[in-house]
Amino acid sequence: MKYSVGQLTRVVFGLFVFSIGIVMTINANLGVAPWDVFHQGLSNTLGITLGQASILVGIVIIFIDIILGQLIGWATLLNMTLIGIFIDILMLNHIIPESTTITSGAVMLLLGVLIEGYGCFIYISAGMGAGPRDGLMVVLTKRTGKSVRIIKTSIDVIVVLVGMILGGRFGIGTIVMAAFGGQIFQLAFKSVKFDIKEVKHRFIQDDIKLIRQKG
């Protein structure tokens, strides 16, 4: 039941890298990713930071995941909290510069998504679970019997529409990330020969069963 320091370090470092990618896509100023449109809208409406909005949404989604029967890993909880914290640290301290031209914005956007892909590889390969939003997509796919493409597209459309109503920034970058984000992630995975299907995750529910069996 023990987790190694290496696993936890890998998860935290991967989430930090992932957060750098997110902030790069935001600072590209071409429109943010679908979920971040929602996070921005929520941030504007509630008067909280973008990171706090991300954490709040993550908490709600984790509860939905659990209710629907999706397994939760420790990395799921770390994803929920640390990404929001890292985003605020990076943005509030202006560590990553903002783009002022379309050309630099396009470069930042594509590099940001690619960096997100590498961050995703680093933390998921630790085998401690995936993010709450990915879990929601997986469990809805299982529950409805629909394809991942239909479920992901439906989720993206809903969060973008709600986010826009709340004041989130929709732009060409949003469309690019929604349409090609998966392919860019796959490019990052292929470059490090990472097959996400081969990762064997250990979930919190597994640890609970072990504790009960030992008790």
N, C-alpha and C positions, 0 to 999 in steps of 0.2 A: 504493500500500500504506500510505500515511500516514494516521494518524488525527488529527483536529483536537483542539485543547485543548477546544473547545466540546463535542465529542462526549463526551470523557472526563468533563468537568465535569458534563454532563447526566446521565451514568450514575451518578456518585457522588452527586450531589444527589438524583436520583430514588430511589436505594437508601436514602438517609438519610430521605427523606420516607416511603418504604415502611416503614422500621423504626419510625418514630414511630407509624404506624398499627398495626403489630403490637403494640407495647408498650401502646398505648391499649386494644386488645382484651383483652390479658392483664390489665391493671390494672382493667378493668371488673368483674372478679371474678364473671363469669357463666358461666365455662367458656371455654376457649381454642379456637382454630382446630384442625382435625384434625391437621395436621402439628405444631402446637405442643403438642398432647397428647403426641405421641411425643417431641418434644424435651424436654418437662418430665420425662417418665418416664425418659428417658436421662440427663438431668441429675441426677435423684435417685439413680439406680442407680450412676452412675460418679462422683458427687461432683464434677461440673464445673458451670460456669455454663450458663445457658440458651443464651447466645450460642455458647459452645464446642460445645455439643451440636448446635446448628444447623450450625456449620461442619463438624463431623465427619460428620454425615448428608449434607451437601452434597458432601463429598469422595467418599463412597461412591457417591452417586447419579450423580455425573459419570462415574465409572469405568463404572458400569452403562450410562449413556447412550452412552458411546464404544463399549463392547462391542456394544451393540445397533445401532450405526450412526447415532446422533443427532449432528448437527453442533453443535459447541461454539463459542461466541463469547467474546470477551474479557470481555463483560459477564456471561457465565455464571460465569466465574472470580471476577469482582469481586462478583457477587451472593453466591457461596458464602462469601466471606471477610468482606466489609464489613457485610452485614446482621447477622451474628453479633457483630461488633465493635461496631456501632452499638447493638444491643440491650443489650449489656452496659454500655456507657457510659450509656445512658438509664436502665437499671434499677438499676444499682449506685450511681448518683448520685442516684436518686430524683427525676429531672427531671420526670417525668410523675406526677401524683398518682394514688392508688388510689381507686376508688369505694367508698363505704360504704353506699350504698342501691341498691335495685333500679332506681329511676328514673334516677339518675345513671349507673348501670352500663349501662343500656340505651342511653342517649344516647352514652356513651363507646364502646360496642361498635359502634353504627351509624356514628358519625363515624370511628372507627378503620378500619373496613372501607372507607369512602368515601375516606379519606386514602390507604390502601393502593392503591386504584384509581388515584388521581392520581399516586402514586409510580411505579406500574407504567407508566402512560402516559409519564411523564417519561423513565424509563430505557430502556424498550423502543423509544421513538420515535427514540433515537439510532442504532438499526440495528446494534448490536454483539452481538446475541444476547439470549436470554431466560434465565430462571433454570433451574437444574438440575432442579427438581421439575416445572416446566412441560415441560421437554424430555423427562422420563421419561413424562409423560402422552401427549405427542405420539408418541414412538417406539413406545410400547406400543399406541397406537391404530392406527398403521401396521402393526405386526407382527401384531396379532391380527385386524384387520379389524372390530373392535367399534367402537361409537360412543364419542365422547368422554365422553358422559354415563355410560355403563357403566364405562369405564376409570377416570374420575375418582371415581365413587362407590365402586368397588372399592378403589382406592388409599386413599381417605379412611377407609373402614370398617376396612381392615387396620391403618393407622397409628394409628387411634383405639383399636382393641382392644389392640394391642401396648402403646401408650402408657398405657392404663388399667391394664394388668397391671403396668407398671413404676412406676405411681404418678402419672401425669399427670392433670390436672384436666379432667374431662368435665362439661359442664353444658348448660343451655339455649342458652347462647351458641355452643357447639360446633354444635348442631343448626341454629341460625339462620345461622351462617356457611357451613355445608356446603350448606344449602338455598337461601340467598339471596345468598351472596357473589358469585356470577357476575352476578346481576342488578344488584347495587350497583356492581360494577366497570363494567358496561355503562353505567350511569347516569353515572358519572364520565367515561367515554370520550365519551359523547354530548355532555356539557356542553362539551367542548373540541373537538368534531367530529373525534375520533380514530378511525380505522379500522385496527385492528391488522393486518388482511389486506394493507393497502397498504404496510406497512413492509418494505423490502428489507434483509435482514440480511447482514452480512459476517461470515464465520466464520473461525476459526483455520485450519481446513483450507484455506480459500481463500488465506490468506497463505502457507501452506507451499507450495502449488502455485506461487504467483508467485515465491517464492524459488528453487524448483527450476528454474523456467523461465529465470530470469535467470542462474542458475548454469550 
